[in-house]
Each structure stands twice: as C-alpha cells, then as structure tokens.
C-alpha cells in the first residue's frame, strides 16, 4: 500500500482509504516516509496497538490504531516510559 495523505504527523491515510493513528513514540520512524513508500499493514498482538505498519524497504514498523479510535492512556504512558 502507498500513502495517500500524511498531512498530520500522527495520522496517515493509505491508498485503500484507511486512516491510521501512529503511536506517539513511533513518530520519528515516519519522518522519512514519502508518498511512494510501500507499507504493509499487519495485525499486532501488542497491548497498545491493534496493527503495525511495516515499511517494506527497511522492515521498520510503527504501531497504529484506526484513526477513529483512542489510545489506552495507561498503556501509552507505560510504553513511552519503557521505551
């Protein structure tokens, strides 16, 4: 999948029309994303996110949830504290 829009740093829209919120601690990994960046969406067993977006070029991943969902506060704080 390709990026359709990434106007807000924490939300990305893919070419299939889906929109995803990027985990605050993973934003730095998205700074090099371009419209031609090829991403793959995978389900996640992570306690914070439901899915991950994998950059197929370098296999880096970022945790994401659907754009209309909210992050679980306690889990986000713990994940950011733990690194």
VENKAPE-V406024 format. One record per pair of residues at least 6 apart in sequence whose C-alpha atoms are under 8 Angstrom apart, sorted by the first residue. I is the first residue (numbers start at 0). GAP is how many residues later the second one is. Records with the same first field share a line. If there is no record, write none. Layout:
# VENKAPE-V406024
I->GAP  GAP
This chain:
# VENKAPE-V406024
0->13  14  15  37  38  39
1->12  13  33  34  35  36  37
2->9  10  11  12  31  32  33  34  35  36
3->8  9  10  11  13  31
4->7  8  9  30
5->6  7
8->18
9->11  12  13  14  17
10->8  9  10  11  56
11->7  8  9  10
12->6  7
17->48
18->47  48
19->44  45  46  47
20->43  44  45  46
21->40  41  42  43
22->26  39  40  41  42
24->55  58
25->36  37
26->35
28->31  32  33
29->32
36->18  20
37->17  18  19
38->14  15  16  17
39->13  14  15  16
40->10  11  12  13
41->9  10  11  12
42->7  8  9
43->6  7  8
44->6
46->28
47->15  23  24  27  28  31
48->14  15  16  22
49->13  14  15
50->12  13  14
51->9  10  11  12
52->8  9  10  11
53->6  7  8
54->6
64->6
